Amino acid sequence: VGDIRHKGMLMGIELVKDKKKKIPINPKKSINKIFFEAGKKHGIYLRTLGNIVMLVPPLAISEEELDLLLNRTIATIKSAQNQII
C-alpha cells in the first residue's frame, strides 16, 4: 500500500510495488477480477480503478460494519498480494 486517500466515506487505497518509490503495481495486469474473486472469499465486493482499490460504503453503515469492511479489505489485499505484483 503506497497511500490511502479519503473524502468523507469514500476511500482509495493505492497499491504499489515499492512503497518508498511509489511504483504502481503492474498496469498491464488487470486486478479487477483478482480483487473481485479474493473479496468474495472474504464476504465483500471491491472495486478497482487501475492500481486503486475503492471503498464506497453506505452512509448508514454502523461502526461495527465499517470495522468489518476494513478488516476484510485488509485480508483481501494480503491474500491477493502475490497475484498482483
MIDOSE-1310 file (N, C-alpha, C; in nm, 2 decimals, decimal comma, always signed):
residues 85
vgdi	+0,09/-0,12/+0,00/+0,00/+0,00/+0,00/+0,09/+0,12/+0,00; +0,07/+0,21/-0,10/+0,15/+0,33/-0,11/+0,09/+0,45/-0,05; -0,04/+0,46/-0,05/-0,11/+0,57/+0,00/-0,26/+0,54/+0,02; -0,32/+0,60/+0,12/-0,47/+0,59/+0,14/-0,52/+0,73/+0,14
rhkg	-0,62/+0,75/+0,05/-0,68/+0,89/+0,04/-0,83/+0,87/+0,07; -0,89/+0,97/+0,13/-1,04/+0,97/+0,15/-1,10/+1,10/+0,15; -1,23/+1,10/+0,13/-1,31/+1,22/+0,13/-1,44/+1,18/+0,19; -1,47/+1,21/+0,31/-1,60/+1,16/+0,37/-1,59/+1,01/+0,38
mlmg	-1,68/+0,94/+0,33/-1,69/+0,80/+0,34/-1,62/+0,73/+0,22; -1,58/+0,80/+0,12/-1,51/+0,75/+0,00/-1,36/+0,73/+0,03; -1,31/+0,61/+0,00/-1,17/+0,58/+0,03/-1,10/+0,52/-0,09; -0,98/+0,56/-0,12/-0,90/+0,49/-0,22/-0,77/+0,44/-0,16
ielv	-0,74/+0,32/-0,19/-0,61/+0,26/-0,14/-0,52/+0,23/-0,26; -0,41/+0,30/-0,26/-0,32/+0,29/-0,38/-0,23/+0,17/-0,35; -0,22/+0,08/-0,45/-0,14/-0,04/-0,44/-0,01/-0,02/-0,52; +0,10/-0,04/-0,46/+0,23/-0,01/-0,53/+0,33/-0,13/-0,51
kdkk	+0,43/-0,14/-0,60/+0,53/-0,24/-0,59/+0,63/-0,21/-0,48; +0,67/-0,08/-0,48/+0,77/-0,03/-0,39/+0,71/+0,09/-0,31; +0,70/+0,07/-0,18/+0,64/+0,18/-0,10/+0,72/+0,31/-0,10; +0,85/+0,30/-0,10/+0,93/+0,42/-0,09/+0,93/+0,50/-0,23
kkip	+0,94/+0,42/-0,34/+0,94/+0,49/-0,47/+0,81/+0,51/-0,53; +0,70/+0,45/-0,46/+0,56/+0,46/-0,51/+0,54/+0,42/-0,65; +0,61/+0,31/-0,69/+0,60/+0,25/-0,82/+0,47/+0,17/-0,82; +0,37/+0,20/-0,91/+0,24/+0,13/-0,91/+0,26/-0,02/-0,95
inpk	+0,17/-0,10/-0,90/+0,17/-0,24/-0,94/+0,16/-0,25/-1,09; +0,19/-0,37/-1,15/+0,19/-0,39/-1,29/+0,06/-0,34/-1,36; +0,07/-0,23/-1,44/-0,05/-0,18/-1,50/-0,11/-0,26/-1,61; -0,03/-0,36/-1,67/-0,07/-0,44/-1,77/-0,16/-0,56/-1,72
ksin	-0,15/-0,58/-1,59/-0,22/-0,69/-1,53/-0,35/-0,64/-1,48; -0,47/-0,69/-1,52/-0,60/-0,65/-1,47/-0,62/-0,70/-1,33; -0,63/-0,61/-1,23/-0,65/-0,66/-1,09/-0,80/-0,67/-1,06; -0,89/-0,62/-1,15/-1,03/-0,62/-1,12/-1,08/-0,76/-1,08
kiff	-1,06/-0,86/-1,17/-1,10/-0,99/-1,14/-1,04/-1,06/-1,02; -0,91/-1,03/-1,00/-0,83/-1,08/-0,89/-0,90/-1,03/-0,76; -0,92/-0,90/-0,75/-0,98/-0,85/-0,63/-1,13/-0,89/-0,61; -1,20/-0,90/-0,72/-1,34/-0,94/-0,71/-1,35/-1,08/-0,65
eagk	-1,27/-1,17/-0,70/-1,27/-1,31/-0,65/-1,21/-1,32/-0,51; -1,10/-1,25/-0,48/-1,05/-1,25/-0,34/-1,14/-1,19/-0,24; -1,21/-1,08/-0,28/-1,30/-1,02/-0,19/-1,42/-1,11/-0,16; -1,47/-1,18/-0,27/-1,58/-1,27/-0,25/-1,55/-1,38/-0,14
khgi	-1,43/-1,42/-0,14/-1,38/-1,52/-0,04/-1,39/-1,47/+0,10; -1,38/-1,33/+0,11/-1,38/-1,27/+0,24/-1,52/-1,20/+0,27; -1,61/-1,23/+0,18/-1,75/-1,18/+0,20/-1,77/-1,03/+0,17; -1,69/-0,97/+0,08/-1,70/-0,83/+0,04/-1,69/-0,82/-0,11
ylrt	-1,74/-0,71/-0,17/-1,71/-0,68/-0,31/-1,63/-0,55/-0,31; -1,52/-0,56/-0,39/-1,43/-0,44/-0,40/-1,43/-0,40/-0,55; -1,41/-0,27/-0,57/-1,40/-0,21/-0,70/-1,26/-0,15/-0,71; -1,20/-0,18/-0,83/-1,06/-0,12/-0,85/-1,07/-0,03/-0,97
lgni	-0,98/+0,07/-0,97/-0,96/+0,16/-1,08/-0,81/+0,17/-1,10; -0,76/+0,09/-1,19/-0,61/+0,08/-1,21/-0,55/+0,02/-1,09; -0,46/+0,09/-1,02/-0,40/+0,03/-0,91/-0,46/+0,08/-0,78; -0,58/+0,13/-0,78/-0,65/+0,19/-0,67/-0,77/+0,10/-0,63
vmlv	-0,78/+0,06/-0,50/-0,89/-0,02/-0,45/-0,99/+0,09/-0,39; -1,11/+0,09/-0,44/-1,21/+0,19/-0,39/-1,30/+0,13/-0,29; -1,33/+0,20/-0,18/-1,42/+0,17/-0,08/-1,53/+0,27/-0,08; -1,65/+0,23/-0,10/-1,77/+0,33/-0,11/-1,88/+0,27/-0,02
ppla	-1,86/+0,28/+0,11/-1,97/+0,22/+0,20/-2,09/+0,31/+0,20; -2,20/+0,25/+0,24/-2,33/+0,33/+0,25/-2,31/+0,43/+0,37; -2,38/+0,54/+0,36/-2,37/+0,64/+0,47/-2,43/+0,59/+0,60; -2,52/+0,49/+0,59/-2,59/+0,44/+0,71/-2,51/+0,32/+0,77
isee	-2,39/+0,31/+0,74/-2,31/+0,19/+0,79/-2,28/+0,22/+0,94; -2,28/+0,11/+1,02/-2,25/+0,12/+1,16/-2,10/+0,11/+1,18; -2,05/+0,15/+1,29/-1,91/+0,15/+1,32/-1,86/+0,00/+1,32; -1,94/-0,09/+1,37/-1,91/-0,23/+1,37/-1,90/-0,28/+1,22
eldl	-1,99/-0,24/+1,14/-1,99/-0,29/+1,00/-1,87/-0,22/+0,93; -1,83/-0,10/+0,96/-1,72/-0,04/+0,90/-1,59/-0,11/+0,94; -1,58/-0,15/+1,07/-1,46/-0,22/+1,11/-1,45/-0,35/+1,04; -1,57/-0,42/+1,02/-1,57/-0,55/+0,95/-1,53/-0,53/+0,80
llnr	-1,58/-0,42/+0,74/-1,54/-0,39/+0,60/-1,39/-0,37/+0,59; -1,33/-0,29/+0,68/-1,19/-0,26/+0,67/-1,10/-0,38/+0,70; -1,14/-0,46/+0,80/-1,07/-0,58/+0,83/-1,07/-0,68/+0,71; -1,18/-0,69/+0,65/-1,19/-0,78/+0,54/-1,12/-0,73/+0,41
tiat	-1,12/-0,60/+0,40/-1,04/-0,54/+0,29/-0,89/-0,56/+0,31; -0,84/-0,54/+0,43/-0,70/-0,57/+0,46/-0,67/-0,72/+0,43; -0,76/-0,81/+0,47/-0,74/-0,95/+0,45/-0,74/-0,98/+0,30; -0,82/-0,92/+0,22/-0,83/-0,94/+0,08/-0,70/-0,89/+0,01
iksa	-0,66/-0,77/+0,05/-0,53/-0,72/-0,01/-0,42/-0,81/+0,02; -0,41/-0,86/+0,14/-0,30/-0,95/+0,18/-0,31/-1,08/+0,10; -0,43/-1,14/+0,09/-0,44/-1,26/+0,02/-0,42/-1,25/-0,13; -0,44/-1,13/-0,19/-0,42/-1,11/-0,34/-0,28/-1,06/-0,37
qnqi	-0,21/-1,03/-0,27/-0,08/-0,96/-0,29/+0,01/-1,03/-0,39; +0,03/-1,17/-0,38/+0,12/-1,24/-0,46/+0,07/-1,24/-0,61; -0,06/-1,23/-0,63/-0,11/-1,23/-0,77/-0,10/-1,10/-0,84; -0,09/-0,99/-0,77/-0,09/-0,86/-0,84/+0,04/-0,79/-0,86
i	+0,15/-0,85/-0,79/+0,28/-0,78/-0,80/+0,36/-0,84/-0,92
